[in-house]
Amino acid sequence: MQKVLVKITIKKEPVLSIAVILAVISMFVVHPDDTYVSYIDFRTLAILFCLMVIVAGIREIGVFDYIAQSLLNRVKSISGIVMILVLLCFFLSMVITNDVALITFVPFAILILKRFPKEVRCHWLIPCVVMQTAAANLGSMMTPIGNPQNLYLYGKANLQASSFFLLMLPYTALSLLILIIWIAIHTKRKTDNETNCMDGSTHKAVYAKTQSRKISDKLRLTIYLILFFLSLLAVGRLISIWIVFACVIAWAAAFDSKLFRNADYALLGTFTALFVFIGNLGRIPQFCSILQNLIQTREVIIAVAASQVMSNVPAAILLSGFTNNYRALIIGTNLGGLGTMIASMASLISFKYISREDASLRGKYFIWFTAANVILLVILLAAAKILGQL
């Protein structure tokens, strides 16, 4: 029974499993002692937990569905719908994280596209989901709370929010331009029998299952927005995160305890295990010296390369233990979220939804995803070179 549970855990949470294995192995080299506690960045873990619970609460009462529905009701063309679905992932990932954006809007996109004629659906389904995935990973670059590695590195670097925005603004703006051009190009490639405009009956069918979605509880929404604002103040170090943490715990425990189930404990566990692993590596002089020499002046490219094989969150934590050039790591791990499907673990969310919808589409989706992400990565690395940051 225990072996079965271990196999299920490894299959379901491979990154967490690898992180735990690495942490345990490192313990045989550097035996546990009082220093272990200092490895763990409890502040980052607390902020992550608070944001997970708050965003889960906002999502549960239908805010994101309401926003999407309101915007989609304003357009009557398939390209316009795809544009909205992609830009929702791009802009909302800046505040609700890339994975939550994909969990929310990829199934929403599949639901809508399934209501179009087969030819239209086949032409747009995979490109739309690939674009949404790229948009979530690219939009989340812009803010410290857009993805977990940004939150961690932002705290390590002790940056001002304005400095972080200015650092990532060129890449985010270029990414937005690329996405808009990409949608325009794919729109021009529509098939001869595809109609770009929906008639009244099609428009009605598209929204048949979404018109009833409304914000269910405005009082709860107000509470969550207040808690979210307090979390932002904590990220900016204007108030103590522990005050916010206590408020979130108290609210959820008293009025919304089911939200505790929505926190990504696997991610929190991954962070904790990696903190232990990196902390132990830092106490091995030979390894520390080798890695510091390897990274020096090559932070961006090393971060990009490391992200391709271990994903950008573990790469950020690993490399931050051996260089103080956090700005370069922020750029490298954000750009490194492009490329392979595991470069950003959020990308696997979209792949799972496509596989669940039609297993026969997995190969085509993988080809589309890889080609698009490699092209985007090359373009943004060229931009980094031009900006003198590579």
ZADREN-576049 format. One line per field, with one value per residue (C-alpha): residue in three letters; chain; x, y, z. Coordinates in steps of 0.25 Angstrom, whole numbers. Example, Ala and Ser with C-alpha at 12.3 -4.5 7.8 and 13.67 -1.06 7.14 Angstrom:
// ZADREN-576049
code [ALA, SER]
unit [A, A]
xx [49, 55]
yy [-18, -4]
zz [31, 29]
***
This chain:
// ZADREN-576049
code [MET, GLN, LYS, VAL, LEU, VAL, LYS, ILE, THR, ILE, LYS, LYS, GLU, PRO, VAL, LEU, SER, ILE, ALA, VAL, ILE, LEU, ALA, VAL, ILE, SER, MET, PHE, VAL, VAL, HIS, PRO, ASP, ASP, THR, TYR, VAL, SER, TYR, ILE, ASP, PHE, ARG, THR, LEU, ALA, ILE, LEU, PHE, CYS, LEU, MET, VAL, ILE, VAL, ALA, GLY, ILE, ARG, GLU, ILE, GLY, VAL, PHE, ASP, TYR, ILE, ALA, GLN, SER, LEU, LEU, ASN, ARG, VAL, LYS, SER, ILE, SER, GLY, ILE, VAL, MET, ILE, LEU, VAL, LEU, LEU, CYS, PHE, PHE, LEU, SER, MET, VAL, ILE, THR, ASN, ASP, VAL, ALA, LEU, ILE, THR, PHE, VAL, PRO, PHE, ALA, ILE, LEU, ILE, LEU, LYS, ARG, PHE, PRO, LYS, GLU, VAL, ARG, CYS, HIS, TRP, LEU, ILE, PRO, CYS, VAL, VAL, MET, GLN, THR, ALA, ALA, ALA, ASN, LEU, GLY, SER, MET, MET, THR, PRO, ILE, GLY, ASN, PRO, GLN, ASN, LEU, TYR, LEU, TYR, GLY, LYS, ALA, ASN, LEU, GLN, ALA, SER, SER, PHE, PHE, LEU, LEU, MET, LEU, PRO, TYR, THR, ALA, LEU, SER, LEU, LEU, ILE, LEU, ILE, ILE, TRP, ILE, ALA, ILE, HIS, THR, LYS, ARG, LYS, THR, ASP, ASN, GLU, THR, ASN, CYS, MET, ASP, GLY, SER, THR, HIS, LYS, ALA, VAL, TYR, ALA, LYS, THR, GLN, SER, ARG, LYS, ILE, SER, ASP, LYS, LEU, ARG, LEU, THR, ILE, TYR, LEU, ILE, LEU, PHE, PHE, LEU, SER, LEU, LEU, ALA, VAL, GLY, ARG, LEU, ILE, SER, ILE, TRP, ILE, VAL, PHE, ALA, CYS, VAL, ILE, ALA, TRP, ALA, ALA, ALA, PHE, ASP, SER, LYS, LEU, PHE, ARG, ASN, ALA, ASP, TYR, ALA, LEU, LEU, GLY, THR, PHE, THR, ALA, LEU, PHE, VAL, PHE, ILE, GLY, ASN, LEU, GLY, ARG, ILE, PRO, GLN, PHE, CYS, SER, ILE, LEU, GLN, ASN, LEU, ILE, GLN, THR, ARG, GLU, VAL, ILE, ILE, ALA, VAL, ALA, ALA, SER, GLN, VAL, MET, SER, ASN, VAL, PRO, ALA, ALA, ILE, LEU, LEU, SER, GLY, PHE, THR, ASN, ASN, TYR, ARG, ALA, LEU, ILE, ILE, GLY, THR, ASN, LEU, GLY, GLY, LEU, GLY, THR, MET, ILE, ALA, SER, MET, ALA, SER, LEU, ILE, SER, PHE, LYS, TYR, ILE, SER, ARG, GLU, ASP, ALA, SER, LEU, ARG, GLY, LYS, TYR, PHE, ILE, TRP, PHE, THR, ALA, ALA, ASN, VAL, ILE, LEU, LEU, VAL, ILE, LEU, LEU, ALA, ALA, ALA, LYS, ILE, LEU, GLY, GLN, LEU]
unit [A, A, A, A, A, A, A, A, A, A, A, A, A, A, A, A, A, A, A, A, A, A, A, A, A, A, A, A, A, A, A, A, A, A, A, A, A, A, A, A, A, A, A, A, A, A, A, A, A, A, A, A, A, A, A, A, A, A, A, A, A, A, A, A, A, A, A, A, A, A, A, A, A, A, A, A, A, A, A, A, A, A, A, A, A, A, A, A, A, A, A, A, A, A, A, A, A, A, A, A, A, A, A, A, A, A, A, A, A, A, A, A, A, A, A, A, A, A, A, A, A, A, A, A, A, A, A, A, A, A, A, A, A, A, A, A, A, A, A, A, A, A, A, A, A, A, A, A, A, A, A, A, A, A, A, A, A, A, A, A, A, A, A, A, A, A, A, A, A, A, A, A, A, A, A, A, A, A, A, A, A, A, A, A, A, A, A, A, A, A, A, A, A, A, A, A, A, A, A, A, A, A, A, A, A, A, A, A, A, A, A, A, A, A, A, A, A, A, A, A, A, A, A, A, A, A, A, A, A, A, A, A, A, A, A, A, A, A, A, A, A, A, A, A, A, A, A, A, A, A, A, A, A, A, A, A, A, A, A, A, A, A, A, A, A, A, A, A, A, A, A, A, A, A, A, A, A, A, A, A, A, A, A, A, A, A, A, A, A, A, A, A, A, A, A, A, A, A, A, A, A, A, A, A, A, A, A, A, A, A, A, A, A, A, A, A, A, A, A, A, A, A, A, A, A, A, A, A, A, A, A, A, A, A, A, A, A, A, A, A, A, A, A, A, A, A, A, A, A, A, A, A, A, A, A, A, A, A, A, A, A, A, A, A, A, A, A, A, A, A, A, A, A, A, A, A, A, A, A, A, A, A, A, A, A, A, A, A, A, A]
xx [0, 11, 18, 6, 4, 19, 17, 4, 11, 23, 14, 5, 15, 29, 35, 32, 37, 50, 52, 49, 59, 70, 67, 68, 81, 87, 84, 94, 105, 101, 94, 82, 85, 80, 84, 74, 63, 70, 70, 55, 49, 36, 32, 32, 24, 14, 12, 10, -1, -8, -9, -13, -25, -29, -29, -37, -47, -49, -49, -60, -70, -69, -61, -52, -64, -72, -60, -58, -73, -74, -63, -67, -81, -75, -69, -75, -63, -55, -42, -48, -52, -38, -32, -40, -37, -22, -21, -29, -18, -7, -12, -19, -7, 0, -9, -14, -2, 0, -5, -18, -20, -19, -27, -38, -38, -33, -45, -54, -47, -49, -64, -66, -59, -66, -79, -74, -74, -64, -55, -54, -52, -40, -34, -34, -34, -19, -14, -23, -19, -4, -5, -13, -1, 9, 1, 0, 15, 19, 9, 13, 27, 22, 19, 26, 13, 11, 18, 25, 40, 37, 31, 44, 54, 47, 49, 63, 67, 60, 55, 45, 33, 35, 49, 44, 33, 44, 53, 42, 34, 42, 40, 26, 22, 30, 22, 9, 12, 16, 3, -5, 3, 2, -14, -15, -6, -14, -27, -22, -20, -34, -40, -49, -61, -59, -67, -61, -73, -84, -99, -109, -112, -97, -94, -106, -101, -87, -91, -103, -95, -88, -100, -104, -90, -90, -82, -89, -85, -81, -78, -68, -62, -60, -53, -44, -40, -36, -28, -22, -18, -12, -4, 1, 6, 13, 20, 25, 29, 19, 13, 17, 13, 9, -2, -8, -5, -13, -24, -25, -25, -35, -45, -44, -45, -57, -65, -58, -51, -52, -42, -31, -32, -29, -15, -4, 2, 11, 17, 19, 26, 35, 40, 43, 50, 58, 62, 67, 75, 81, 84, 92, 99, 104, 111, 119, 131, 135, 122, 119, 132, 129, 115, 119, 130, 120, 109, 118, 114, 105, 93, 83, 87, 90, 76, 69, 77, 74, 59, 58, 61, 56, 46, 48, 44, 54, 64, 62, 64, 76, 83, 80, 89, 101, 100, 95, 91, 76, 72, 79, 72, 59, 61, 66, 56, 44, 50, 53, 39, 38, 44, 41, 28, 34, 41, 29, 21, 8, 9, 6, -8, -12, -6, -15, -27, -24, -21, -34, -42, -36, -24, -22, -18, -6, 4, -1, -1, 13, 18, 11, 15, 29, 31, 24, 31, 45, 42, 37, 50, 59, 52, 53, 67, 71, 64, 72, 85, 81, 77, 91, 85, 90]
yy [0, 10, 7, 10, 23, 27, 23, 32, 44, 43, 42, 54, 63, 60, 73, 72, 57, 61, 73, 64, 53, 64, 69, 56, 52, 65, 62, 50, 60, 71, 65, 73, 83, 96, 103, 96, 106, 118, 111, 113, 126, 126, 140, 135, 123, 131, 141, 130, 123, 136, 139, 124, 125, 139, 137, 123, 131, 142, 131, 123, 134, 136, 148, 143, 137, 150, 158, 148, 147, 163, 164, 153, 158, 171, 163, 155, 149, 137, 144, 155, 144, 137, 151, 153, 139, 141, 155, 151, 141, 151, 162, 155, 146, 158, 158, 144, 136, 129, 115, 121, 128, 115, 107, 118, 122, 109, 101, 113, 115, 100, 101, 113, 107, 94, 102, 106, 97, 86, 93, 106, 98, 90, 102, 110, 100, 97, 110, 117, 108, 110, 125, 125, 117, 126, 138, 134, 131, 144, 153, 148, 153, 167, 167, 161, 153, 148, 135, 128, 130, 145, 146, 139, 147, 160, 157, 153, 165, 175, 183, 194, 190, 201, 195, 181, 187, 195, 183, 174, 184, 183, 168, 169, 179, 172, 159, 166, 171, 157, 151, 161, 159, 144, 144, 154, 144, 132, 139, 142, 127, 123, 112, 116, 110, 117, 129, 139, 146, 138, 139, 142, 127, 123, 135, 131, 116, 121, 127, 118, 112, 124, 135, 130, 132, 145, 149, 141, 149, 164, 164, 153, 159, 172, 164, 157, 170, 176, 164, 164, 179, 176, 164, 174, 183, 171, 168, 183, 181, 192, 183, 170, 158, 151, 161, 158, 143, 143, 151, 141, 129, 135, 138, 125, 117, 125, 127, 119, 107, 99, 109, 103, 91, 100, 104, 98, 90, 83, 96, 100, 87, 88, 101, 96, 84, 92, 102, 90, 85, 98, 102, 89, 91, 104, 98, 89, 98, 90, 90, 104, 109, 101, 106, 121, 121, 115, 125, 137, 147, 136, 137, 140, 129, 119, 122, 120, 106, 101, 105, 96, 83, 86, 97, 112, 111, 101, 108, 121, 115, 107, 119, 129, 122, 124, 138, 152, 157, 155, 164, 155, 143, 150, 152, 138, 130, 138, 136, 122, 119, 118, 106, 92, 88, 87, 100, 106, 96, 104, 100, 85, 90, 94, 80, 73, 80, 77, 62, 61, 68, 59, 50, 49, 64, 62, 60, 72, 81, 77, 81, 94, 97, 94, 102, 114, 114, 113, 124, 133, 129, 133, 146, 150, 145, 154, 166, 163, 163, 177, 182, 178, 168, 155]
zz [0, 4, -9, -17, -10, -13, -28, -28, -21, -31, -43, -38, -32, -39, -35, -21, -21, -27, -17, -5, -10, -12, 1, 8, 0, 5, 19, 19, 15, 24, 36, 42, 52, 58, 45, 37, 42, 36, 22, 21, 16, 24, 19, 5, 9, 17, 5, -5, 5, 7, -8, -11, -1, -5, -20, -18, -11, -21, -32, -25, -24, -39, -41, -52, -60, -59, -64, -76, -79, -79, -89, -98, -99, -106, -118, -129, -136, -133, -134, -125, -115, -116, -114, -101, -96, -98, -92, -80, -77, -80, -71, -60, -58, -53, -41, -39, -44, -57, -52, -46, -59, -67, -58, -59, -74, -82, -78, -81, -95, -98, -94, -103, -115, -114, -118, -131, -144, -144, -155, -147, -134, -140, -146, -133, -121, -120, -124, -114, -103, -107, -107, -94, -88, -93, -89, -75, -74, -81, -74, -60, -63, -60, -45, -32, -30, -44, -41, -29, -34, -35, -21, -16, -24, -21, -6, -8, -16, -7, -19, -20, -28, -38, -40, -43, -52, -60, -61, -67, -75, -88, -88, -85, -95, -106, -102, -103, -117, -121, -116, -123, -136, -135, -133, -145, -154, -150, -153, -167, -168, -166, -175, -187, -180, -167, -164, -155, -150, -142, -145, -134, -132, -131, -121, -112, -112, -108, -96, -92, -80, -76, -75, -61, -55, -46, -34, -23, -11, -11, 3, 2, -10, -2, 9, -1, -8, 6, 9, -5, -3, 11, 4, -6, 5, 12, -2, -2, 13, 17, 28, 34, 26, 39, 42, 28, 30, 43, 37, 25, 35, 44, 32, 25, 38, 43, 30, 18, 23, 10, 4, 12, 2, -10, -5, -14, -2, -13, -17, -2, 0, -12, -7, 7, 2, -8, 3, 11, -1, -5, 9, 10, -3, 2, 13, 4, 0, -12, -19, -15, -21, -34, -36, -33, -43, -53, -51, -50, -61, -68, -58, -69, -79, -67, -61, -75, -77, -63, -64, -77, -69, -55, -57, -53, -39, -34, -43, -36, -22, -26, -33, -23, -13, -21, -27, -22, -36, -34, -45, -55, -48, -49, -64, -67, -59, -65, -79, -75, -73, -89, -96, -91, -85, -71, -72, -65, -58, -60, -75, -71, -67, -81, -86, -76, -80, -95, -92, -84, -95, -106, -104, -119, -119, -109, -120, -129, -116, -112, -126, -126, -111, -113, -127, -121, -108, -115, -124, -113, -105, -116, -118, -104, -102, -114, -107, -94, -103, -109, -95, -90, -80, -86]
***
